[in-house]
Amino acid sequence: MKCPKCKKELSEKIKIGDVEIDRCPNCGGLWFEKDELRLAKDKEAPEARWVDIEIKDKSLNWFQFDIWKSQVKFKVKKELRYCPIDEIPLYQVNYGDTSIEIDVCGICFGIWLDKGEFKKIIDYVENKADYEVLYNYAKNLARETKEIFVGPESVKSEATDLLVLIKLLKYKLAVQHPLLVKLISNLR
């Protein structure tokens, strides 16, 4: 497989948890095959694993999480980058509502990240998780509960996401209402 950016062989492999990712030894970019970015993100930021950026693009019949929301956000770079698997041009999209520009394949659903972009995604997801827990906790709890039954991931994965969110509630209560937590603890 050739690097989409510098056309060198993707000869290095790195592991994030159980996910093995191809890395370019020349430019340091990362190639994630279908769903590997979500799995790597969940492993790297376990307290934010429940934060998914929903992407539904009916025009391409692609229902994916963690990448794009609408075809309007697709961009084409001046220098075309090609999928290392399918050898077709990659689309450039922003990761959620960030300025992080990633390259995606509409055929194999692979994702190319330039050097440093994975860290930016992890930082974004962790910050978004902190914000969502503080300001939209009830809404997120309801959404995660619903996703156990109709979510895009396995029931086990969705249940784990919900348990992480509930654990965060415990921490939030401990910080905001320490007396209440002490009273509850004494009920045991």
Secondary structure, 3 states (H helix, E strand, C coil): CECCCCCCECCEEEEECCEEEEECCCCCCEEECCCHHHHHHHHHCHHHCCCCCEEEEHHHCEEEECCCCCHHHCECCCCCCECCCCCCECEEEECCCCCCEEEECCCCCCEEECCCHHHHHHHHHHHHHHHHHHHCHHHHHHHHHHHHHHCCCCHHHHHHHHHHHHHHHHHHHHHHCHHHHHHHHCCC
